[in-house]
């Protein structure tokens, strides 16, 4: 069996961690966007 480099393993876990953080951030954005009153925003201009 081929020996796996420790840097490859660390990179893999770093990649998984970043993907999880991205997923959590996108989920939070989706939840926050559902709370926005779009009709109220349409009536008021910045």
C-alpha positions in Angstrom: 0.0 0.0 0.0 1.3 3.4 -0.9 2.2 5.7 2.0 0.2 9.0 2.0 2.1 12.2 2.7 1.1 14.0 5.9 0.8 17.2 4.0 -1.7 15.7 1.7 -3.8 14.5 4.7 -3.5 17.9 6.3 -4.5 19.6 3.0 -7.5 17.3 2.7 -8.8 18.1 6.2 -8.2 21.8 5.6 -10.2 21.5 2.4 -13.1 19.8 4.2 -13.0 22.4 7.0 -13.2 25.3 4.4 -16.0 23.6 2.5 -18.0 23.2 5.8 -17.4 26.9 6.7 -18.6 27.9 3.3 -21.7 25.8 3.6 -22.5 27.2 7.0 -22.0 30.7 5.8 -24.3 30.2 2.8 -26.9 28.6 5.0 -26.7 31.7 7.3 -27.1 34.0 4.4 -30.1 32.1 3.2 -31.7 32.2 6.6 -31.0 35.9 7.0 -32.4 36.8 3.5 -35.7 35.1 4.4 -36.1 37.6 7.3 -35.8 40.6 5.0 -39.1 42.3 4.3 -38.7 42.9 0.5 -42.0 44.7 0.2 -40.9 47.2 2.8 -37.6 47.7 1.0 -39.3 48.4 -2.3 -41.3 51.2 -0.7 -38.3 52.9 0.9 -35.4 54.1 -1.2 -31.9 54.6 0.1 
